[in-house]
Amino acid sequence: MAKKFRGVELVKEVRKALDEGQAQFVTNTQSKLSKSSPVDSGRLASSWFVGKGSPNRDTPPKAGTPAKRKTITGVSSKIEGTNRPEISITRYQGKVTFDGDWWLSSNLPYSARAALDPGYVGRRGSGAGDWFSRIQNNLQKDAERIFQRALKKIK
């Protein structure tokens, strides 16, 4: 008994799965960078932009003066005044597809120092300065998990 080979249809499904996987991978990585960035005014956490083919050179607007914490007996309790950290993630406006090179970049003058200097501590407080390298070291594992899930949907 002969079965019809559905090659063209299968190729379309694979391309769609790869596009979905790439979109999820880029979005998840941008979210992880934003969530893990040290927060003072929220500007660094808001500065991770997606670019296709080359880095996106945008920067978030200036946030004013840094937030200050009011302390009682040396314990941080609440943020003083109205300048609370505000974080806004700018999503890529086009469609993220599997073709081409994708870039996640922060163009603030201090972003490299915040990412690589052990003196900076991420919001979670887990280890000084390891927030960026932890994300970077898990990229391969994240990509494998996301693309395997996307490709399993093909029937």
C-alpha positions as CSV (number, residue, x, y, z in Angstrom):
1,M,0.0,0.0,0.0
2,A,1.4,3.3,-1.0
3,K,1.2,6.5,1.0
4,K,1.4,9.9,-0.4
5,F,4.6,11.7,0.8
6,R,3.6,15.1,2.2
7,G,7.1,16.7,1.8
8,V,5.9,20.3,1.0
9,E,3.4,20.2,3.9
10,L,6.1,18.8,6.2
11,V,8.6,21.4,5.3
12,K,6.0,24.2,6.0
13,E,5.3,22.7,9.4
14,V,9.1,22.4,10.3
15,R,9.6,26.1,9.2
16,K,6.6,27.2,11.3
17,A,7.9,25.2,14.3
18,L,11.4,26.7,13.9
19,D,9.9,30.3,13.7
20,E,7.9,29.7,16.8
21,G,10.9,28.3,18.7
22,Q,13.1,31.2,17.7
23,A,10.4,33.7,18.7
24,Q,10.0,32.1,22.1
25,F,13.8,31.8,22.6
26,V,14.4,35.5,21.8
27,T,11.5,36.7,24.0
28,N,12.4,34.4,26.9
29,T,16.1,35.5,26.8
30,Q,15.1,39.2,26.7
31,S,12.7,38.6,29.7
32,K,15.4,36.8,31.7
33,L,17.9,39.7,31.1
34,S,15.4,42.2,32.1
35,K,14.2,40.3,35.2
36,S,17.8,39.6,36.4
37,S,19.3,43.1,35.8
38,P,20.3,45.0,38.9
39,V,17.7,47.6,39.6
40,D,18.2,51.2,40.8
41,S,16.0,53.3,38.5
42,G,14.9,50.4,36.3
43,R,16.7,51.8,33.3
44,L,19.1,48.9,32.8
45,A,16.3,46.3,33.1
46,S,14.4,48.3,30.5
47,S,17.4,48.6,28.2
48,W,17.4,45.1,26.6
49,F,16.4,45.5,22.9
50,V,16.0,42.9,20.1
51,G,17.6,43.5,16.7
52,K,17.5,41.5,13.5
53,G,20.8,41.4,11.5
54,S,22.5,43.9,13.8
55,P,22.2,45.2,17.4
56,N,19.3,47.6,18.1
57,R,21.0,50.8,19.2
58,D,17.9,52.2,21.1
59,T,18.2,53.3,24.7
60,P,15.3,53.7,27.2
61,P,14.4,57.2,28.3
62,K,16.2,58.6,31.4
63,A,14.3,57.8,34.6
64,G,15.3,60.7,36.7
65,T,17.1,60.3,40.0
66,P,17.7,56.8,41.5
67,A,15.2,55.4,43.9
68,K,16.2,55.7,47.6
69,R,15.3,53.3,50.3
70,K,14.2,54.5,53.6
71,T,15.8,52.5,56.3
72,I,14.8,51.9,59.9
73,T,17.6,50.4,62.0
74,G,19.5,49.6,58.9
75,V,16.7,47.4,57.4
76,S,15.4,48.4,54.0
77,S,11.6,48.9,54.4
78,K,10.1,51.0,51.6
79,I,11.0,53.3,48.7
80,E,11.0,57.0,49.6
81,G,9.2,59.5,47.4
82,T,7.7,59.0,44.1
83,N,10.7,57.8,42.1
84,R,10.0,54.0,42.2
85,P,11.9,51.8,39.7
86,E,9.8,51.4,36.6
87,I,10.6,48.6,34.2
88,S,9.3,48.5,30.7
89,I,10.3,45.7,28.3
90,T,10.2,46.8,24.6
91,R,9.1,43.8,22.5
92,Y,10.3,43.5,18.9
93,Q,7.7,44.9,16.6
94,G,8.2,42.6,13.7
95,K,7.8,38.9,13.4
96,V,10.7,36.9,14.9
97,T,11.6,34.1,12.4
98,F,14.3,31.5,12.3
99,D,16.2,33.1,9.4
100,G,18.9,35.7,10.0
101,D,20.9,36.7,13.1
102,W,19.1,38.0,16.2
103,W,20.7,40.3,18.7
104,L,19.9,41.2,22.3
105,S,21.7,44.3,23.4
106,S,21.8,47.0,26.0
107,N,23.4,50.3,24.9
108,L,23.7,52.1,28.2
109,P,27.2,53.2,29.1
110,Y,27.3,51.1,32.2
111,S,25.5,47.9,31.0
112,A,28.8,46.0,30.3
113,R,30.0,46.8,33.8
114,A,26.7,45.8,35.4
115,A,26.7,42.5,33.5
116,L,30.3,41.5,34.1
117,D,31.5,43.2,37.3
118,P,31.2,40.9,40.3
119,G,30.4,44.0,42.5
120,Y,26.9,44.3,41.0
121,V,24.2,42.1,42.5
122,G,21.0,41.2,40.6
123,R,17.6,41.6,42.1
124,R,17.4,38.0,43.3
125,G,20.6,38.6,45.3
126,S,22.0,35.2,44.3
127,G,25.7,35.7,44.1
128,A,27.4,39.0,43.2
129,G,27.5,39.7,39.5
130,D,26.7,36.2,38.3
131,W,23.2,37.1,36.8
132,F,24.5,37.7,33.3
133,S,26.9,34.8,33.1
134,R,24.2,32.4,34.5
135,I,21.9,33.4,31.7
136,Q,24.6,33.2,29.1
137,N,25.7,29.7,30.3
138,N,22.2,28.4,30.1
139,L,21.4,29.6,26.5
140,Q,22.3,26.3,24.9
141,K,20.1,24.3,27.3
142,D,17.2,26.8,26.9
143,A,17.4,26.7,23.1
144,E,17.4,22.8,23.1
145,R,14.4,22.7,25.4
146,I,12.4,25.3,23.5
147,F,13.2,23.9,20.0
148,Q,12.5,20.3,21.1
149,R,9.1,21.4,22.4
150,A,8.3,23.3,19.1
151,L,9.4,20.4,16.9
152,K,7.5,17.8,18.8
153,K,4.3,19.5,17.6
154,I,5.0,18.3,14.1
155,K,2.9,15.3,13.1
